Amino acid sequence: MRAAAVLIVLLTLAGCGGTVQVAPPTPQGEAAAACRRLSGLLPKALDGAARGTSSPESPYVAVWGEADIALRCGVPRPARMQPTDQLQEIDGVGWFADPDKPTLYTAVAAPLYVEVTIAGTHTAPSVLADLSGPIAQVSPKSG
């Protein structure tokens, strides 16, 4: 997926401190509404990294640390994901780990998809666990 590749490149090139450039997705309908609700529920810190700012500012993007962790809410269904793929379930949220991009995870709460990129300096299971609660709260399927 080109957007994920661009995001990873942007995260890799992010400098020390300051605002991180992350292209926001453009969710529609109930996914957009769920993403706006999620924005207010996200933690102020993840795995020891404080919440930062991204440019352009968007309710569909959140970053922690020096872009060590980036979340994009309302992305399309992962093109690489097959109906037979096993999802890792954490607190009621299924996570797709992209086998081609070991730092990329997508929460599958169709029609809502939330993409998270986690640098190797962080513990992915811990980060995904901390994000699963808020995602489950806004999942269209959870009501």
DSSP file with accessible surface (Angstrom, degrees, kcal/mol):
  #  RESIDUE AA STRUCTURE BP1 BP2  ACC     N-H-->O    O-->H-N    N-H-->O    O-->H-N    TCO  KAPPA ALPHA  PHI   PSI    X-CA   Y-CA   Z-CA
    1    1 A M     >        0   0   76      0, 0.0     4,-1.9     0, 0.0     5,-0.2   0.000 360.0 360.0 360.0 124.2    0.0    0.0    0.0
    2    2 A R  H  >  +     0   0  215      1,-0.2     4,-2.6     2,-0.2     5,-0.2   0.898 360.0  55.7 -61.8 -41.3    1.6    3.3   -1.1
    3    3 A A  H  > S+     0   0   41      1,-0.2     4,-2.5     2,-0.2    -1,-0.2   0.907 108.3  48.7 -60.6 -41.4    0.2    5.3    1.8
    4    4 A A  H  > S+     0   0    0      2,-0.2     4,-2.5     1,-0.2    -1,-0.2   0.914 110.9  50.2 -65.8 -40.8    1.7    3.0    4.3
    5    5 A A  H  X S+     0   0   46     -4,-1.9     4,-2.3     2,-0.2    -2,-0.2   0.918 111.3  48.7 -63.6 -41.5    5.1    3.1    2.6
    6    6 A V  H  X S+     0   0   66     -4,-2.6     4,-2.8     2,-0.2    -2,-0.2   0.924 110.6  51.5 -63.4 -42.7    5.0    6.9    2.5
    7    7 A L  H  X S+     0   0    4     -4,-2.5     4,-2.6    -5,-0.2    -2,-0.2   0.934 109.5  49.3 -61.2 -44.4    4.1    7.0    6.2
    8    8 A I  H  X S+     0   0   40     -4,-2.5     4,-2.4     1,-0.2    -1,-0.2   0.922 111.3  49.4 -63.1 -42.0    7.0    4.7    7.1
    9    9 A V  H  X S+     0   0   79     -4,-2.3     4,-2.3     1,-0.2    -1,-0.2   0.939 111.3  49.6 -62.0 -43.9    9.4    6.9    5.0
   10   10 A L  H  X S+     0   0   52     -4,-2.8     4,-0.8     1,-0.2    -2,-0.2   0.913 111.4  48.8 -62.5 -40.5    8.1   10.0    6.8
   11   11 A L  H >< S+     0   0   23     -4,-2.6     3,-0.5     1,-0.2    -1,-0.2   0.899 111.2  50.2 -66.3 -38.2    8.5    8.4   10.2
   12   12 A T  H 3< S+     0   0  108     -4,-2.4    -1,-0.2     1,-0.2    -2,-0.2   0.885 113.8  44.8 -66.8 -37.5   12.1    7.3    9.3
   13   13 A L  H 3< S+     0   0  131     -4,-2.3    -1,-0.2    -5,-0.2    -2,-0.2   0.530  83.3 124.4 -85.8  -5.7   13.0   10.8    8.1
   14   14 A A    <<  -     0   0   33     -4,-0.8     6,-0.1    -3,-0.5     3,-0.1  -0.302  55.3-136.7 -59.3 134.9   11.4   12.6   11.1
   15   15 A G        -     0   0   52      4,-0.2     2,-0.5     1,-0.1    -1,-0.1  -0.068  36.0 -67.1 -82.5-176.0   13.9   14.8   12.9
   16   16 A C  S    S-     0   0  118      0, 0.0    -1,-0.1     0, 0.0    50,-0.0  -0.652  97.2 -27.7 -77.8 121.8   14.5   15.2   16.6
   17   17 A G  S    S+     0   0   42     -2,-0.5    -2,-0.1     1,-0.1    35,-0.0  -0.026  95.4  82.5  69.4-175.7   11.5   16.9   18.2
   18   18 A G  S    S-     0   0   68     -4,-0.1    35,-0.4     2,-0.1     2,-0.3  -0.215  89.7 -27.8  78.2-167.2    9.1   19.3   16.6
   19   19 A T        -     0   0   83     33,-0.1     2,-0.4    35,-0.1    35,-0.2  -0.663  58.1-138.9 -89.4 139.0    6.1   18.5   14.4
   20   20 A V  E     -a   54   0A  10     33,-2.2    35,-2.7    -2,-0.3     2,-0.6  -0.820  13.5-128.5-100.2 134.7    6.0   15.2   12.4
   21   21 A Q  E     +a   55   0A 115     -2,-0.4     2,-0.4    33,-0.2    -7,-0.1  -0.728  38.1 162.6 -84.1 117.4    4.6   15.2    8.9
   22   22 A V        -     0   0    2     33,-1.7   -15,-0.1    -2,-0.6    -2,-0.0  -0.983  37.9-127.3-137.2 125.8    2.0   12.5    8.5
   23   23 A A        -     0   0   51     -2,-0.4   -16,-0.1   -20,-0.1    -2,-0.0  -0.602  29.6-135.5 -72.3 118.4   -0.5   12.3    5.6
   24   24 A P        -     0   0   44      0, 0.0    37,-0.1     0, 0.0    48,-0.1  -0.491  14.3-123.9 -75.6 144.8   -4.0   12.0    7.1
   25   25 A P        -     0   0   13      0, 0.0    35,-0.1     0, 0.0    50,-0.1  -0.261  15.1-127.9 -73.5 174.3   -6.4    9.5    5.6
   26   26 A T        -     0   0  116     48,-0.3    48,-0.1    -2,-0.0     6,-0.1  -0.618  31.2-175.9-126.1  71.8   -9.8   10.7    4.4
   27   27 A P        -     0   0   13      0, 0.0     2,-0.3     0, 0.0    48,-0.1  -0.267   9.9-149.0 -66.6 158.4  -12.4    8.4    6.1
   28   28 A Q    >>  -     0   0  150     46,-0.1     3,-1.2     4,-0.0     4,-0.9  -0.858  46.1 -17.5-124.8 159.2  -16.1    8.7    5.2
   29   29 A G  H 3> S-     0   0   59     -2,-0.3     4,-1.9     1,-0.3     3,-0.3  -0.117 126.1  -0.4  55.8-131.8  -19.4    8.2    6.9
   30   30 A E  H 3> S+     0   0  118      1,-0.2     4,-2.4     2,-0.2    -1,-0.3   0.807 131.7  58.3 -68.6 -26.5  -19.4    6.2   10.1
   31   31 A A  H <> S+     0   0   13     -3,-1.2     4,-2.4     2,-0.2    -1,-0.2   0.930 106.5  48.8 -66.2 -42.2  -15.7    5.5   10.0
   32   32 A A  H  X S+     0   0    6     -4,-0.9     4,-2.1    -3,-0.3    -2,-0.2   0.921 112.0  48.6 -63.0 -42.7  -15.0    9.3   10.0
   33   33 A A  H  X S+     0   0   29     -4,-1.9     4,-2.0     1,-0.2    -1,-0.2   0.920 111.7  49.2 -63.8 -42.6  -17.3    9.8   13.0
   34   34 A A  H  X S+     0   0    0     -4,-2.4     4,-2.6     1,-0.2    -2,-0.2   0.907 109.9  52.0 -64.3 -39.6  -15.7    6.9   14.9
   35   35 A a  H  X S+     0   0    0     -4,-2.4     4,-2.1     2,-0.2    -1,-0.2   0.891 107.2  51.9 -64.5 -40.2  -12.2    8.3   14.2
   36   36 A R  H  X S+     0   0  131     -4,-2.1     4,-0.8     2,-0.2    -1,-0.2   0.913 111.9  46.9 -63.5 -39.8  -13.2   11.7   15.5
   37   37 A R  H >X S+     0   0  129     -4,-2.0     3,-0.6     1,-0.2     4,-0.5   0.914 110.0  53.9 -66.1 -40.5  -14.5   10.0   18.7
   38   38 A L  H >X S+     0   0    1     -4,-2.6     3,-1.8     1,-0.2     4,-1.1   0.890  95.9  67.5 -61.3 -38.1  -11.3    8.0   18.9
   39   39 A S  H >< S+     0   0   35     -4,-2.1     3,-0.5     1,-0.3    -1,-0.2   0.871 102.1  46.3 -51.8 -40.6   -9.1   11.1   18.8
   40   40 A G  H << S+     0   0   72     -4,-0.8    -1,-0.3    -3,-0.6    -2,-0.2   0.603 111.4  52.4 -80.8  -9.4  -10.4   12.2   22.2
   41   41 A L  H << S+     0   0   72     -3,-1.8    -1,-0.2    -4,-0.5    -2,-0.2   0.523  79.9 114.1-102.3  -8.6   -9.9    8.8   23.8
   42   42 A L  S << S-     0   0   15     -4,-1.1    89,-0.1    -3,-0.5    88,-0.0  -0.344  72.7-103.2 -69.5 146.0   -6.3    8.2   22.8
   43   43 A P        -     0   0   34      0, 0.0    -1,-0.1     0, 0.0     3,-0.1  -0.261  13.7-132.1 -68.6 153.8   -3.7    8.0   25.6
   44   44 A K  S    S+     0   0  181      1,-0.2     7,-2.8     6,-0.1     2,-0.3   0.676  94.0  26.2 -77.7 -17.3   -1.3   10.9   26.4
   45   45 A A  E     -B   50   0B  53      5,-0.3     2,-0.4    19,-0.1     5,-0.2  -0.993  63.9-165.3-145.1 146.9    1.6    8.4   26.5
   46   46 A L  E >  S-B   49   0B   0      3,-2.5     3,-2.8    -2,-0.3    81,-0.1  -0.992  76.9 -20.2-133.3 124.6    2.3    5.0   24.9
   47   47 A D  T 3  S-     0   0   54     -2,-0.4     3,-0.1     1,-0.3    76,-0.1   0.863 130.4 -47.3  47.6  41.6    5.1    2.7   26.0
   48   48 A G  T 3  S+     0   0   81      1,-0.2     2,-0.5    74,-0.0    -1,-0.3   0.406 113.4 118.9  84.8  -2.8    6.9    5.7   27.7
   49   49 A A  E <   -B   46   0B   9     -3,-2.8    -3,-2.5    16,-0.0    -1,-0.2  -0.850  59.5-132.7-100.9 128.2    6.5    8.0   24.6
   50   50 A A  E     -B   45   0B  68     -2,-0.5    15,-3.4    -5,-0.2    -5,-0.3  -0.443  31.5 -94.8 -76.3 150.6    4.6   11.3   25.1
   51   51 A R  B     -C   64   0C  88     -7,-2.8    13,-0.3    13,-0.3     2,-0.1  -0.406  49.5-173.8 -64.4 135.1    1.9   12.3   22.6
   52   52 A G        -     0   0   31     11,-3.0    11,-0.4    -2,-0.1     2,-0.3  -0.344  22.0 -95.0-114.4-162.6    3.3   14.7   20.0
   53   53 A T        -     0   0   75    -35,-0.4   -33,-2.2    -2,-0.1     2,-0.3  -0.904  27.3-156.1-122.3 151.2    1.9   16.8   17.1
   54   54 A S  E     -a   20   0A   9     -2,-0.3   -33,-0.2   -35,-0.2     4,-0.1  -0.851  23.0-100.8-122.8 159.8    1.6   16.0   13.5
   55   55 A S  E    S+a   21   0A  41    -35,-2.7   -33,-1.7    -2,-0.3     2,-0.1  -0.998 105.4  31.3-129.8 131.8    1.3   18.2   10.4
   56   56 A P  S    S-     0   0   72      0, 0.0    -1,-0.2     0, 0.0   -34,-0.1   0.631 101.1-124.7 -71.5 151.7   -1.1   18.8    9.0
   57   57 A E        +     0   0  174     -2,-0.1    -2,-0.1    -4,-0.0     5,-0.1  -0.416  42.4 165.9 -63.4 139.8   -3.1   18.6   12.2
   58   58 A S    >   -     0   0   25      3,-0.3     3,-1.4    -2,-0.1    -4,-0.1  -0.975  48.5-133.7-156.7 141.1   -5.9   16.1   11.8
   59   59 A P  T 3  S+     0   0   58      0, 0.0   -20,-0.2     0, 0.0    -2,-0.0   0.584 108.9  62.8 -70.4  -5.5   -8.4   14.2   14.1
   60   60 A Y  T 3  S+     0   0   38    -35,-0.1    13,-2.8    12,-0.1     2,-0.4   0.361  98.7  61.2 -99.2   3.1   -7.4   11.1   12.0
   61   61 A V  E <   + D   0  72C   6     -3,-1.4     2,-0.3    11,-0.2    -3,-0.3  -0.991  52.7 172.7-134.1 140.4   -3.7   11.1   13.0
   62   62 A A  E     - D   0  71C   2      9,-2.1     9,-3.3    -2,-0.4     2,-0.3  -0.991   8.0-169.9-142.9 143.5   -1.9   10.8   16.3
   63   63 A V  E     - D   0  70C   1    -11,-0.4   -11,-3.0    -2,-0.3     2,-0.3  -0.965   4.9-161.1-132.1 151.7    1.9   10.5   17.0
   64   64 A W  E  >> -CD  51  69C   0      5,-2.6     5,-1.7    -2,-0.3     4,-0.9  -0.974  60.5  -9.3-130.9 145.8    3.9    9.6   20.1
   65   65 A G  T  45S-     0   0   26    -15,-3.4     2,-1.2    -2,-0.3   -16,-0.0  -0.310 126.2 -27.7  67.0-153.1    7.5   10.3   20.8
   66   66 A E  T  45S-     0   0  102      1,-0.1    -1,-0.2   -14,-0.1   -52,-0.1  -0.409 117.3 -62.3 -91.6  56.8    9.6   11.5   17.9
   67   67 A A  T  45S+     0   0    5     -2,-1.2    -2,-0.2     2,-0.2    -1,-0.1   0.710 100.7 135.3  68.7  23.7    7.3    9.7   15.5
   68   68 A D  T  <5S+     0   0   51     -4,-0.9    51,-3.0     1,-0.2     2,-0.4   0.829  76.9  28.1 -65.9 -33.1    8.2    6.4   17.1
   69   69 A I  E   <S+DE  64 118C   0     -5,-1.7    -5,-2.6    49,-0.2     2,-0.4  -0.999  74.6 178.6-131.2 128.2    4.5    5.5   17.1
   70   70 A A  E     -DE  63 117C   0     47,-2.2    47,-2.7    -2,-0.4     2,-0.4  -0.997   8.8-163.4-133.6 138.0    2.0    6.9   14.6
   71   71 A L  E     -DE  62 116C   2     -9,-3.3    -9,-2.1    -2,-0.4     2,-0.4  -0.968   4.4-173.2-121.5 134.4   -1.7    6.1   14.3
   72   72 A R  E     -DE  61 115C  10     43,-2.8    43,-2.8    -2,-0.4     3,-0.5  -0.982  13.7-156.8-126.8 117.3   -3.8    6.9   11.2
   73   73 A a  E     + E   0 114C   2    -13,-2.8    41,-0.2    -2,-0.4   -38,-0.0  -0.780  69.8  27.4 -99.6 136.5   -7.6    6.3   11.7
   74   74 A G  S    S+     0   0   11     39,-2.1   -48,-0.3    -2,-0.4    -1,-0.2   0.731  76.8 154.2  90.0  26.2   -9.9    5.6    8.8
   75   75 A V        -     0   0    7     38,-1.5    38,-0.3    -3,-0.5    -1,-0.2  -0.385  50.4 -91.9 -77.9 163.2   -7.5    4.0    6.4
   76   76 A P        -     0   0   85      0, 0.0    -1,-0.1     0, 0.0     3,-0.1  -0.299  56.0 -77.5 -67.9 162.6   -8.7    1.6    3.7
   77   77 A R        -     0   0  101      1,-0.1     2,-0.1    -3,-0.1    36,-0.0  -0.338  64.4 -92.6 -56.1 135.1   -8.8   -2.2    4.4
   78   78 A P    >   -     0   0    7      0, 0.0     3,-1.0     0, 0.0    -1,-0.1  -0.350  29.1-145.5 -57.2 126.7   -5.2   -3.5    4.0
   79   79 A A  T 3  S+     0   0   80      1,-0.2    -2,-0.1    -3,-0.1     0, 0.0   0.831  98.8  54.8 -62.5 -31.5   -4.7   -4.7    0.5
   80   80 A R  T 3  S+     0   0   99      2,-0.1     2,-0.3    -3,-0.0    -1,-0.2   0.685  85.2 103.9 -76.6 -18.5   -2.4   -7.4    1.7
   81   81 A M    <   -     0   0   13     -3,-1.0    17,-0.0    15,-0.1    15,-0.0  -0.502  54.9-163.0 -75.2 128.1   -5.0   -8.8    4.1
   82   82 A Q    >   -     0   0   95     -2,-0.3     3,-1.9     1,-0.1    -2,-0.1  -0.768  31.2-114.8-106.8 154.2   -6.7  -12.0    3.0
   83   83 A P  T 3  S+     0   0  116      0, 0.0    -1,-0.1     0, 0.0    -2,-0.0   0.783 117.4  52.9 -58.7 -23.9  -10.0  -13.5    4.4
   84   84 A T  T 3  S+     0   0  120      2,-0.1     2,-0.1     0, 0.0    -3,-0.0   0.520  82.3 116.5 -90.4  -5.5   -8.0  -16.5    5.7
   85   85 A D    <   -     0   0   54     -3,-1.9     2,-0.4     1,-0.1    -4,-0.0  -0.383  66.8-124.6 -65.3 139.0   -5.4  -14.4    7.6
   86   86 A Q        -     0   0  176     -2,-0.1     2,-0.4     8,-0.0    -1,-0.1  -0.708  22.3-149.6 -83.1 133.4   -5.4  -14.9   11.3
   87   87 A L        -     0   0   65     -2,-0.4     2,-0.6     9,-0.1     9,-0.2  -0.819  14.6-125.1-101.4 144.7   -5.8  -11.7   13.3
   88   88 A Q  E     -F   95   0C 103      7,-2.4     7,-2.4    -2,-0.4     2,-0.5  -0.799  28.4-145.6 -85.6 120.3   -4.3  -11.3   16.8
   89   89 A E  E     +F   94   0C 145     -2,-0.6     2,-0.4     5,-0.2     5,-0.2  -0.787  21.9 175.8 -94.0 127.5   -7.1  -10.3   19.1
   90   90 A I  E >  S-F   93   0C  22      3,-2.7     3,-1.8    -2,-0.5    -2,-0.0  -0.980  72.7 -22.5-130.4 117.1   -6.3   -7.9   21.9
   91   91 A D  T 3  S-     0   0  115     -2,-0.4    45,-0.1     1,-0.3     3,-0.1   0.872 128.8 -47.4  50.3  43.3   -9.2   -6.7   24.2
   92   92 A G  T 3  S+     0   0   56      1,-0.2     2,-0.5    44,-0.0    -1,-0.3   0.479 116.3 111.2  83.5   1.7  -11.8   -7.5   21.5
   93   93 A V  E <   -F   90   0C   6     -3,-1.8    -3,-2.7    16,-0.0     2,-0.4  -0.938  60.9-139.0-112.1 128.3   -9.9   -5.8   18.7
   94   94 A G  E     -FG  89 108C  12     14,-0.8    14,-3.3    -2,-0.5     2,-0.5  -0.719  17.5-158.4 -84.8 132.7   -8.4   -7.9   15.8
   95   95 A W  E     -FG  88 107C   3     -7,-2.4    -7,-2.4    -2,-0.4     2,-0.6  -0.954   6.0-152.4-116.1 129.6   -5.0   -6.7   14.7
   96   96 A F  E     - G   0 106C   7     10,-3.0    10,-2.3    -2,-0.5     2,-0.7  -0.876   8.6-155.4 -98.0 121.3   -3.5   -7.6   11.2
   97   97 A A  E     - G   0 105C  54     -2,-0.6     8,-0.2     8,-0.2     6,-0.0  -0.894  18.6-131.8 -97.2 115.5    0.3   -7.7   11.2
   98   98 A D    >   -     0   0   12      6,-1.8     3,-1.0    -2,-0.7     6,-0.3  -0.548   9.8-153.6 -70.4 116.5    1.5   -7.0    7.7
   99   99 A P  T 3  S+     0   0   79      0, 0.0    -1,-0.2     0, 0.0    -2,-0.0   0.750  94.5  51.0 -65.6 -20.0    4.1   -9.7    6.9
  100  100 A D  T 3  S+     0   0  107      1,-0.2    -2,-0.1     4,-0.0    -3,-0.0   0.621 115.8  40.7 -88.7 -15.7    5.8   -7.4    4.4
  101  101 A K    X   -     0   0   41     -3,-1.0     3,-2.4     3,-0.2    -3,-0.3  -0.797  68.6-169.5-134.8  90.1    6.1   -4.4    6.9
  102  102 A P  T 3  S+     0   0  106      0, 0.0    -1,-0.1     0, 0.0    -2,-0.0   0.605  86.1  52.2 -64.2  -9.8    7.0   -5.7   10.4
  103  103 A T  T 3  S+     0   0   44     14,-0.1    15,-2.4    -6,-0.0     2,-0.5   0.386  92.7  90.9-102.1   3.9    6.4   -2.3   12.0
  104  104 A L  E <   + H   0 117C   5     -3,-2.4    -6,-1.8    -6,-0.3     2,-0.3  -0.887  46.9 171.3-110.3 126.3    2.8   -1.9   10.6
  105  105 A Y  E     -GH  97 116C  41     11,-2.7    11,-3.4    -2,-0.5     2,-0.5  -0.969  14.4-157.8-129.0 145.3   -0.3   -3.1   12.3
  106  106 A T  E     -GH  96 115C   5    -10,-2.3   -10,-3.0    -2,-0.3     2,-0.4  -0.984  13.1-139.5-129.1 123.2   -3.9   -2.5   11.4
  107  107 A A  E     -GH  95 114C   1      7,-3.3     7,-1.7    -2,-0.5     2,-0.8  -0.658  18.8-149.7 -76.0 130.7   -6.9   -2.7   13.8
  108  108 A V  E     +GH  94 113C  30    -14,-3.3   -14,-0.8    -2,-0.4     5,-0.2  -0.887  42.5 140.6-110.2 101.8   -9.8   -4.4   12.0
  109  109 A A  E >   - H   0 112C  10      3,-2.6     3,-2.3    -2,-0.8    32,-0.3  -0.467  60.9-115.6-132.7  54.8  -13.1   -3.1   13.3
  110  110 A A  T 3  S+     0   0   28      1,-0.4    31,-0.2    29,-0.1     3,-0.1  -0.013  99.3  24.3 -44.8 137.1  -14.8   -3.0    9.9
  111  111 A P  T 3  S+     0   0   69      0, 0.0     2,-0.5     0, 0.0    -1,-0.4  -0.968 124.1  67.2 -83.3  14.0  -15.8   -0.7    8.4
  112  112 A L  E <   - H   0 109C   1     -3,-2.3    -3,-2.6   -82,-0.0     2,-0.4  -0.820  59.2-178.1 -98.2 129.5  -13.2    1.1   10.6
  113  113 A Y  E     - H   0 108C  29     -2,-0.5   -39,-2.1   -38,-0.3   -38,-1.5  -0.996   5.8-167.3-125.6 131.3   -9.5    0.4   10.0
  114  114 A V  E     -EH  73 107C   1     -7,-1.7    -7,-3.3    -2,-0.4     2,-0.4  -0.975   8.4-153.8-123.1 118.3   -6.8    2.0   12.2
  115  115 A E  E     -EH  72 106C   3    -43,-2.8   -43,-2.8    -2,-0.5     2,-0.4  -0.764  11.5-173.6 -95.5 132.2   -3.2    1.8   11.1
  116  116 A V  E     -EH  71 105C   0    -11,-3.4   -11,-2.7    -2,-0.4     2,-0.5  -0.994   9.8-162.2-129.4 128.0   -0.4    1.9   13.6
  117  117 A T  E     -EH  70 104C   6    -47,-2.7   -47,-2.2    -2,-0.4     2,-0.5  -0.946  12.0-170.0-107.8 127.5    3.3    2.1   12.9
  118  118 A I  E     -E   69   0C   5    -15,-2.4   -49,-0.2    -2,-0.5     6,-0.1  -0.973  16.9-133.5-125.7 119.5    5.6    1.1   15.8
  119  119 A A    >   -     0   0   31    -51,-3.0     3,-2.1    -2,-0.5   -51,-0.1  -0.290  29.0-110.4 -65.6 153.7    9.3    1.7   15.8
  120  120 A G  T 3  S+     0   0   78      1,-0.3    -1,-0.1     3,-0.1     4,-0.1   0.615 112.4  73.9 -62.3 -13.4   11.5   -1.2   17.0
  121  121 A T  T 3  S+     0   0  111    -53,-0.1     2,-0.3     2,-0.1    -1,-0.3   0.518  93.7  65.3 -78.2  -3.7   12.4    0.8   20.1
  122  122 A H  S <  S-     0   0   27     -3,-2.1     2,-0.9   -54,-0.1   -75,-0.1  -0.836  90.0-110.8-119.6 158.6    8.9    0.1   21.4
  123  123 A T     >  -     0   0   80     -2,-0.3     4,-2.1     1,-0.2     3,-0.4  -0.774  25.1-158.4 -90.5 106.1    7.1   -3.1   22.5
  124  124 A A  H  > S+     0   0   15     -2,-0.9     4,-3.0     1,-0.2     5,-0.3   0.895  88.1  52.9 -56.2 -47.2    4.3   -3.7   19.9
  125  125 A P  H  > S+     0   0   77      0, 0.0     4,-2.2     0, 0.0    -1,-0.2   0.903 110.8  48.4 -58.6 -37.2    2.1   -5.8   22.1
  126  126 A S  H  > S+     0   0   45     -3,-0.4     4,-2.2     2,-0.2    -2,-0.2   0.931 113.6  46.3 -66.2 -45.2    2.1   -3.2   24.9
  127  127 A V  H  X S+     0   0    0     -4,-2.1     4,-1.6     2,-0.2     5,-0.2   0.944 113.7  48.1 -63.0 -47.0    1.3   -0.4   22.4
  128  128 A L  H  X S+     0   0    1     -4,-3.0     4,-1.9     1,-0.2    -1,-0.2   0.892 110.3  52.4 -64.3 -37.0   -1.5   -2.4   20.7
  129  129 A A  H  X S+     0   0   33     -4,-2.2     4,-0.9    -5,-0.3    -1,-0.2   0.920 109.1  49.5 -63.8 -42.2   -3.0   -3.3   24.1
  130  130 A D  H  < S+     0   0   78     -4,-2.2    -1,-0.2     1,-0.2    -2,-0.2   0.784 116.0  43.3 -68.0 -26.6   -3.1    0.3   25.1
  131  131 A L  H  X S+     0   0    0     -4,-1.6     4,-2.1    -5,-0.2    -1,-0.2   0.715  98.8  72.4 -89.5 -22.7   -4.8    1.3   21.8
  132  132 A S  H  X S+     0   0    0     -4,-1.9     4,-2.9    -5,-0.2     5,-0.2   0.886  92.0  56.3 -63.0 -39.3   -7.3   -1.6   21.7
  133  133 A G  H  X S+     0   0   27     -4,-0.9     4,-1.8     2,-0.2    -1,-0.2   0.965 111.3  40.8 -58.8 -55.0   -9.5   -0.2   24.5
  134  134 A P  H  > S+     0   0   14      0, 0.0     4,-1.1     0, 0.0    -1,-0.2   0.900 115.8  51.6 -61.8 -37.8  -10.1    3.1   22.9
  135  135 A I  H >X S+     0   0    0     -4,-2.1     4,-1.1     1,-0.2     3,-0.7   0.930 108.2  51.5 -65.2 -42.4  -10.6    1.5   19.5
  136  136 A A  H 3< S+     0   0   30     -4,-2.9     3,-0.3     1,-0.2    -1,-0.2   0.874 105.1  58.1 -60.7 -34.7  -13.1   -1.0   20.9
  137  137 A Q  H 3< S+     0   0  129     -4,-1.8    -1,-0.2     1,-0.2    -2,-0.2   0.799 115.4  34.0 -65.5 -30.8  -15.0    1.9   22.4
  138  138 A V  H << S+     0   0    3     -4,-1.1    -1,-0.2    -3,-0.7    -2,-0.2   0.463  84.4 126.8-106.1  -2.0  -15.6    3.6   19.0
  139  139 A S    >X  -     0   0   13     -4,-1.1     3,-1.4    -3,-0.3     4,-0.6  -0.328  61.7-135.7 -58.5 129.0  -15.8    0.5   16.8
  140  140 A P  G >4 S+     0   0   26      0, 0.0     3,-0.7     0, 0.0    -1,-0.2   0.835 105.9  55.7 -56.0 -29.5  -19.0    0.7   14.8
  141  141 A K  G 34 S+     0   0  164    -32,-0.3    -2,-0.1     1,-0.2   -31,-0.1   0.715  98.3  61.1 -75.4 -22.1  -19.7   -2.9   15.6
  142  142 A S  G <4        0   0   69     -3,-1.4    -1,-0.2    -6,-0.1    -3,-0.1   0.584 360.0 360.0 -82.5  -8.7  -19.5   -2.3   19.4
  143  143 A G    <<        0   0  102     -3,-0.7    -2,-0.1    -4,-0.6    -1,-0.1   0.757 360.0 360.0  85.2 360.0  -22.4    0.0   19.2
